[in-house]
Amino acid sequence: MTFSTEIRNPNRVYLRCPTNKKYGKLSSCTPKSIREDFLQDQVIQKIKEVADNYLNKDDLIKNADTDKNADFTNSLKIEITEITKQLEEIKNIIMSLYKDKVKQVISERDFIEMLKEFNNQRDILTERINKIEGELKNAENNKNSVISIDKILSDFLEFDDIDRVTLVSLISKIEIFHDKNIVLKFNFAEP
């Protein structure tokens, strides 16, 4: 299809058959043209029909389910509890090491080496707790944003605000017949 504009109304764009335009009366093809806005409306209507027939909004929302978010949050809280227990254990070990140093059960050099090792473990665990707390905050923010998924999906499935680029990416071929009947070939397998 080629684009052309109407002389009386330059804002109105028509799509014309390139075969007929190129060969004119010599063409075996009959003159066909269609307004771009009419074609776009027909395409959007067909996409809506496909979406209505094959997409289940409730299933899509269920896939973005907050239960998964709750499970993830619970697993993070359990991990924080386990790490807190490990930190407490490290604290007790360090206290025990110090007592052994004072009683001269271990040398000062051994004490310093073991203390460094336990301090490194403590730092790693503390860092992990901070990271988990950040993930918990993100999970809480996601929980709040999941509420709007219903609205976003509704808006998307309505296709009220779909641009030409998106339409072109969804469709591989458009056939327009003499009676303005339109057949669409999609870039995806129609179920």
C-alpha positions in Angstrom: 0.0 0.0 0.0 1.1 3.5 -0.7 0.1 6.6 1.1 -1.7 9.5 -0.5 -3.6 12.5 0.9 -6.9 14.0 -0.2 -6.6 17.4 -1.8 -9.7 18.8 -0.1 -8.6 17.5 3.3 -4.8 17.0 3.7 -5.2 15.5 7.1 -7.1 12.5 5.7 -4.6 9.8 4.6 -5.6 7.0 2.1 -3.8 3.8 1.4 -3.9 2.8 -2.2 -3.0 -0.4 -4.0 0.6 0.0 -5.4 -0.1 -2.3 -8.4 -3.0 -0.2 -9.6 -1.1 3.0 -9.0 1.9 1.8 -10.9 0.2 0.1 -13.9 -3.1 2.0 -13.9 -5.5 0.7 -16.5 -3.1 -2.0 -17.7 -3.3 -3.6 -14.2 -5.6 -6.6 -13.7 -6.3 -5.2 -10.3 -9.3 -3.0 -9.6 -8.7 0.4 -8.0 -8.6 0.0 -4.3 -8.1 2.6 -1.6 -9.1 2.9 2.0 -8.8 5.6 4.6 -6.0 5.0 7.1 -8.1 5.9 10.1 -10.9 3.4 9.0 -8.3 0.7 8.5 -6.7 1.4 11.9 -10.1 1.2 13.6 -10.8 -2.1 11.8 -7.5 -3.6 12.8 -7.9 -2.5 16.5 -11.4 -4.0 16.5 -10.0 -7.3 15.2 -7.2 -7.4 17.8 -9.8 -6.7 20.5 -11.9 -9.7 19.2 -8.8 -11.9 19.4 -8.0 -10.6 22.9 -11.5 -11.1 24.1 -11.7 -14.6 22.7 -8.4 -15.9 23.9 -7.1 -13.9 26.8 -8.5 -14.4 30.3 -7.9 -11.3 32.4 -8.5 -13.2 35.6 -5.7 -15.7 34.7 -3.3 -12.9 33.8 -4.0 -11.2 37.2 -3.6 -14.5 39.0 -0.1 -14.9 37.3 0.9 -11.6 38.9 -0.5 -12.9 42.1 0.3 -11.3 45.5 0.6 -14.8 47.0 3.9 -15.3 45.3 5.0 -12.0 46.7 3.9 -13.1 50.2 5.7 -16.4 49.9 8.9 -14.5 48.8 8.5 -12.1 51.7 8.0 -15.0 54.2 11.1 -16.7 52.9 13.1 -13.5 53.3 11.9 -13.1 56.9 12.9 -16.7 57.7 16.3 -16.1 56.2 16.7 -13.0 58.4 15.8 -15.0 61.5 18.4 -17.7 60.6 21.1 -15.1 60.0 20.2 -13.3 63.3 20.8 -16.7 65.1 24.1 -17.1 63.3 25.2 -13.6 64.3 24.3 -14.3 67.9 26.3 -17.6 67.7 29.3 -15.6 66.3 29.0 -13.1 69.2 29.0 -16.0 71.7 32.0 -17.6 70.0 34.0 -14.3 70.1 33.2 -13.9 73.8 34.4 -17.4 74.4 37.5 -16.8 72.4 38.2 -13.7 74.5 37.8 -15.6 77.7 40.2 -18.3 76.4 42.7 -15.5 75.5 42.4 -14.0 79.0 42.9 -17.5 80.6 45.8 -17.9 78.2 44.3 -21.1 76.7 45.1 -19.6 73.2 47.8 -17.3 72.2 47.1 -13.6 71.3 48.1 -14.3 67.7 45.6 -17.2 67.4 43.0 -15.0 69.0 43.6 -12.2 66.5 43.4 -14.5 63.5 40.2 -16.2 64.7 38.7 -12.8 65.6 39.4 -11.6 62.1 37.8 -14.7 60.6 34.6 -14.3 62.8 34.5 -10.6 62.2 34.6 -11.2 58.4 31.7 -13.8 58.8 29.8 -11.3 60.9 30.3 -8.5 58.3 29.1 -10.8 55.5 26.0 -11.8 57.4 25.2 -8.2 58.4 25.6 -7.2 54.7 23.2 -10.0 53.8 20.6 -8.8 56.3 20.8 -5.3 54.9 20.3 -6.6 51.4 17.4 -8.7 52.5 15.8 -5.7 54.3 16.1 -3.8 51.0 14.4 -6.7 49.1 11.6 -6.7 51.7 11.1 -3.0 51.1 11.0 -3.6 47.4 8.5 -6.5 47.9 6.3 -4.2 50.0 6.4 -1.6 47.2 5.6 -4.3 44.6 2.7 -5.4 46.8 1.3 -1.9 46.6 1.8 -1.7 42.8 0.1 -5.1 42.2 -3.1 -3.4 43.1 -2.9 -1.3 39.9 -2.2 -4.4 37.7 -5.9 -4.9 37.3 -6.3 -1.3 35.9 -3.2 -1.6 33.7 -4.4 -4.9 32.2 -7.9 -3.5 31.7 -6.4 -0.5 29.9 -4.1 -2.7 27.8 -6.9 -5.2 26.8 -9.2 -2.3 25.8 -6.6 -1.2 23.2 -7.9 2.3 23.4 -4.5 3.9 23.2 -2.5 1.8 20.7 -0.1 3.5 18.4 0.6 2.8 14.7 4.0 1.2 15.5 2.5 -1.3 17.8 -0.2 -2.1 15.2 2.4 -2.6 12.5 4.4 -4.9 14.8 1.4 -7.1 15.5 0.4 -7.6 11.8 2.3 -9.2 9.0 -0.2 -8.7 6.2 -3.5 -6.9 5.5 -5.7 -7.9 2.6 -8.4 -5.5 1.5 -11.0 -6.7 -0.9 -13.2 -4.9 -3.3 -16.1 -4.7 -0.8 -13.8 -3.2 1.8 -13.7 -6.5 3.6 -10.4 -6.8 5.6 -8.4 -9.9 6.4 -5.5 -9.7 8.8 -2.5 -12.0 9.1 -0.9 -11.6 12.5 2.8 -11.9 13.4 1.7 -14.3 16.1 -0.2 -17.6 15.9 -3.9 -16.9 16.3 -5.1 -19.6 18.8 
